[in-house]
């Protein structure tokens, strides 16, 4: 099995409290530091995705694109 450039695979073990440890290589690659908040997306058929924090602004913008209503 050959991965495409920029694609990686890691494993993580779920602990008794439901916590996982993100592998160091992944934390370094995506700049994940202690105390960071991550967003998880889930799809019952496709699984769980944890996008890099650099994608948050784009995802937020896409979710609210075209909304002219103000929060009051």
LUMKOL-882100 format. One record per residue: residue in one letter; x negated, y, z of N, C-alpha, C in turn. Coordinates in steps of 0.02 Angstrom, whole numbers, padded with zeros to 5 digits, always signed. Example, Ala and Ser with C-alpha at 12.3 -4.5 7.8 and 13.67 -1.06 7.14 Angstrom:
BEGIN
A-00660-00284+00390-00615-00225+00390-00660-00165+00390 S-00642-00112+00354-00684-00053+00357-00645+00002+00394 
This chain:
BEGIN
X-00043-00059+00000+00000+00000+00000-00045+00062+00000 X-00036+00105-00049-00075+00166-00055-00031+00226-00043 X-00054+00271+00001-00017+00332+00016-00038+00387-00033 X+00009+00430-00050-00007+00487-00093-00044+00538-00051 X-00083+00581-00084-00120+00633-00049-00072+00675-00007 X-00091+00686+00055-00050+00727+00100+00005+00688+00135 X+00010+00623+00123+00060+00582+00157+00025+00536+00207 X+00055+00531+00266+00024+00493+00320+00076+00448+00353 X+00053+00399+00390+00098+00357+00429+00065+00343+00496 X+00103+00348+00550+00078+00333+00616+00131+00291+00652 X+00110+00261+00706+00158+00226+00749+00159+00259+00817 X+00215+00253+00852+00223+00279+00920+00265+00230+00958 X+00249+00222+01022+00287+00177+01065+00333+00218+01109 X+00395+00196+01115+00444+00231+01157+00436+00205+01229 X+00427+00252+01276+00419+00234+01346+00486+00223+01380 X+00484+00206+01444+00544+00192+01482+00593+00251+01486 X+00566+00312+01483+00608+00372+01486+00630+00396+01417 X+00616+00357+01365+00635+00376+01298+00585+00424+01265 X+00528+00434+01296+00478+00480+01270+00430+00444+01222 X+00406+00482+01173+00354+00456+01129+00294+00502+01133 X+00236+00474+01118+00175+00514+01114+00161+00523+01040 X+00155+00585+01019+00137+00599+00949+00062+00588+00942 X+00041+00546+00895-00030+00532+00888-00072+00596+00878 X-00132+00596+00906-00176+00654+00905-00187+00680+00834 X-00199+00634+00788-00211+00656+00718-00151+00695+00691 X-00091+00674+00708-00030+00709+00685-00024+00776+00720 X-00038+00778+00786-00036+00842+00823-00085+00891+00794 X-00146+00868+00780-00196+00912+00752-00176+00936+00682 X-00152+00891+00640-00133+00907+00572-00079+00961+00569 X-00029+00955+00615+00028+01000+00614+00024+01055+00667 X-00031+01058+00704-00040+01112+00752+00008+01108+00811 X+00026+01048+00832+00073+01038+00887+00034+01041+00952 X+00054+01087+00996+00021+01097+01060+00067+01080+01118 X+00039+01066+01178+00081+01054+01236+00129+01112+01248 X+00191+01097+01262+00241+01149+01274+00279+01170+01211 X+00256+01149+01152+00293+01165+01091+00360+01130+01091 X+00409+01161+01060+00475+01131+01051+00480+01107+00979 X+00502+01045+00972+00510+01016+00905+00584+01005+00892 X+00602+01005+00828+00670+00991+00809+00670+00923+00774 X+00719+00882+00791+00725+00816+00760+00790+00813+00720 X+00786+00788+00660+00844+00778+00618+00856+00703+00613 X+00918+00682+00617+00933+00611+00612+00985+00596+00559 X+00976+00541+00525+01022+00517+00476+01031+00442+00490 X+01092+00420+00501+01105+00351+00521+01076+00301+00471 X+01072+00319+00408+01046+00274+00357+00971+00283+00343 X+00947+00344+00349+00877+00358+00330+00829+00364+00388 X+00854+00375+00449+00810+00379+00507+00802+00449+00535 X+00747+00458+00572+00733+00521+00606+00677+00557+00571 X+00683+00623+00565+00630+00664+00536+00612+00719+00586 X+00547+00732+00592+00523+00786+00634+00481+00831+00588 X+00512+00884+00561+00475+00926+00514+00422+00968+00551 X+00369+00989+00516+00319+01032+00547+00350+01100+00564 X+00323+01131+00617+00352+01194+00639+00348+01248+00585 X+00302+01242+00538+00298+01290+00483+00361+01289+00440 X+00400+01236+00444+00461+01230+00405+00522+01259+00440 X+00515+01277+00505+00572+01302+00543+00604+01364+00512 X+00563+01413+00493+00590+01475+00465+00629+01461+00401 X+00601+01418+00359+00634+01400+00296+00700+01363+00310 X+00699+01316+00357+00760+01279+00374+00812+01325+00404 X+00791+01370+00447+00838+01418+00478+00868+01463+00424 X+00826+01487+00380+00850+01530+00326+00900+01494+00281 X+00886+01431+00266+00931+01392+00223+00998+01380+00257 X+00996+01369+00323+01058+01356+00360+01103+01417+00362 X+01074+01476+00363+01113+01537+00369+01111+01581+00308 X+01086+01555+00253+01081+01593+00190+01150+01616+00168 X+01154+01679+00150+01217+01705+00124+01268+01724+00176 X+01250+01719+00240+01297+01737+00293+01290+01811+00307 X+01343+01849+00295+01341+01920+00306+01374+01940+00372 X+01402+01891+00407+01436+01906+00470+01385+01922+00524 X+01400+01973+00564+01356+01991+00619+01381+01956+00681 X+01335+01941+00726+01352+01913+00790+01369+01970+00836 X+01428+01967+00866+01449+02023+00910+01455+01999+00980 
